[in-house]
Amino acid sequence: MEVLIGGGSLAAAAVSSQLRQPELPEGCTKPNRTLQLHAVELPRDPATNQIRLGYGLRPDAASYPGPTIEMVEGECLAITLHNHVPAATLAQLRTDPEHPLGVSLHVHGVKYTQLSDGTVHSQSFVPPGESRTYTWFAKTRDKKSGSQGTAGYWWYHDHVVGGPHGTQGLGAGLFGGVVVRRPGDPKPDRTYVTAFGDRQTINLRRGDATDTCDQQNPQPGPTCLVARQGEKVEFIVIGIGNDMHTFHLHGHSWADTRTGLVDNNGVLADSIPIIDNKTLGPGDSFGFQVTAGDSVGPGHWMLHCHMQFHSDAGMSTMVHVLDETGAMMPGHEQGHHPAAQPASTGGDGHQHN
Ligand SMILES: [Cu+2]
């Protein structure tokens, strides 16, 4: 008899939660900021002719990775995603003809309800030509409930292009970095996202394609990691795809903490490891801040995967630290990148797909 009562009450709870699906996560009564995000088709990858998609704050400013979305704990952000990707392109990426056409926005780390999950089974995706608003809540720490809060380095990505896990959307470029700060966290001068992915790619590019920095007039962007000596540079590192990687940055090190900094209140902590190399699995993300050229000066500092066959195949780029006048050190023109083969055909026996 008791068993029946137990089973009955569980079923009743399931029905009632279906009836009132919450629109907003607990703690967010109303979004306090809004953002427009556009999913668009970009020119095909010049090396591989693969379809490229990107998120942008404007339709004409989409990129892969997409714009970094920054939040502060306590904030509730409403993001309206507009799908400009042609249905024909989405159909080409589809692996199953029954799978619906659309793009979505799925985020790691912050709070959202099922309606903002960005999945097919919850119907929270955007068909071609349509829009949908997703709500993210950067929950704060709470001693009473024991909640650790949501501050950290996270990422967002599509979860529906091609199949129920968005594997094709991710592979085409629909991903970006998220940073949730705690009030009082130090702010960087600039932030770069490096997504380490399959076929030995950084941000879906290999070798020379990872670094298009102009020697005379370097413009910061996904393929030009550049900073002036002394600037605080933040990296958001993301693992996408199927492979394991190790992220290594030359000449710079950071603390293995939430921010990469030591919250020391003036006391140097010896209990926190200082690292310059970190293991990265699929779906993982971390971030840190460094002072560009600290004690080591301007120059061309390699940023690469330290799995040797990955870096040898082109999973390597440069962080260019400019001198105080903003000039780039000589030497960037000299071929410092491994000769990259097209990612779709490069075969050295170690390729996974
Ligand atoms: Cu790697």
Residues whose N, C-alpha, C, O or C-beta is under 5 A from the ligand:
A	BS01	CU	M244 H245 T246 C305 M307 H310
